[in-house]
Amino acid sequence: MSKAAAILVLLVAILSGLFASAAVMKYVQNQRRTASSATAGTPTTVRRAQKDIPAGTTILADYVLEATRPKNIVPEGAFNSQRLVLNRMAKTAIYKGEILMQERLTEPGAPSGLSSLIPEGLRAITLRVDDTIGVGGFVQPGHHVDIVTTVDLRGETNETVSKVILQNLQVIATGQEIDHKDRKESEKPKTVPTVTVLATPEQAEKLTLAANAGVIRLILRNYNDNAEEITKGIRLSNLIADARPSLPPPEPVQVQDTAKAPEIPAKKFNIVEVYRGAQKSEVAFEK
């Protein structure tokens, strides 16, 4: 066999091997795709909410329904057993028809109440509010607020100062309500005596001091606005500076030159004429 023929046979063998490998890989991929589709379409059992479940509510049997969903659309962390759902507490509001997820419920055996809803590293601190401080009753659980305080500075300045001290704090409860049980009711403003917010220990110290030293107010912010702005605060003297009338400059004060000796006023005399016979004389008497 000539050299050229041997090279041709070798090229044909290599090409045949490549085509065979490609065909095998394509067959394997098709088999995997077919198996995956069959598995994805397989129905699986999940648990969904039968009614609205407010945050902080313990899950009972009549709150849960069994449902069947295709396996490929079931989110990770969904419950497939009624036993795993019962007696847990909802961390956030769960609405009717939602699939119950592990991240939305507390761990088994966790205590009920507000303490189970506080994220690790944060604290819940309650602030006493009224209609004005609480933004007219529009503050609700889940909202975010800033805290501004007004303090009278005692000492040399003796001024009133207003300053934003904390920003973007989450409201976890209003009054004794962790969440509103009805969506329509939550749209109505409701005046409450207290508002509970989530704060770090350092932020809790600032809030306590501000509440004792002056007046605090809540500033409601947009739910999607997480930016923090640095403010300088405002003093009462700066706030009304433009309203003060302009006074004329004071007149210069005459300062007496102490180097000169004080002038002594001249003495005044009364002149009396005295006659002694034909002689005339004058006698001076000081006044």
C-alpha positions, 0 to 999 in steps of 0.5 A: 500500500502506498503512503498516500493510500495509508494516509487516506485510510487513516483519515477515514477512520478518524472521521468515522470515529468522530461521527460515531462519538457524536451520535452516541453523545446525542443519543445519551443527551436525548435519553437524559432529556426524556428522563428529566421531562418525565420526572418534571411532569410527575405530580407531587404533593405540597401543602398550601394555605387554606386561609390568610395566616397573619404573621405570628400565628401558629399553624393549625390543621384547618389552616392547611390544605393538601395540593398536587403540583407538577414537580418542576414548578414546586419551589425548593423548601415546600412542605410535602407533609402535614406533620411538618407544618403543624404547630409552627408559627408564620414569620410573615403574612401568608395569604390564601393559596400560597404554598407553605415554605420552610423559610416562612415558618419558624423552626419546630419547638420555637416559642410563639409570640413576637420573640420568634419573629426577631432576626438574629442580631436585632432587638425589638424596642417599643416606642410610645407614640401618639397620633402625631408621632406615629404619622397619623396612624399610617405606620403598619408592621412591615413599614420602614421609618426614620427617627428624628429627635428634638432636644433643648441643649442646656448650657452655653448654647441654650438652643433647640436642635432637631436631628435625624438620628436613625434611618430605615428601621423596620416596624415589627408591631403596632400596639399589640398587633404583629400583623393586620389580619385583613388587607382592607382593614390594613389600608385604614389609618389606626392610631396606636399607643406604641410602635415596636421597631427592630434595632441593633443594641447600639440603635436601641441605646440611641432611641432610649436616650433620645426619648428621655432627653427630648421629643422623637417622631417617626418619619415614614419612608418608601418601602423600596427606598433603602438609601441613607442620607447624612444630615447636619441637623437644624438649630432654632437660631438657624431656622429663624435667622432670616426672619430677624430684623436687621438692627443699625450698628451700635454707636461708638463709645467715647473712651476717656483718655486717662493720660491727661490730668483732669481739668480743675474748674477756675474759682470764682470770687466776689469783689467788695469795695471798702472805703476808709476815709478817703482811701478805697480798697477792694477785698475778694471773697470766694464764692 
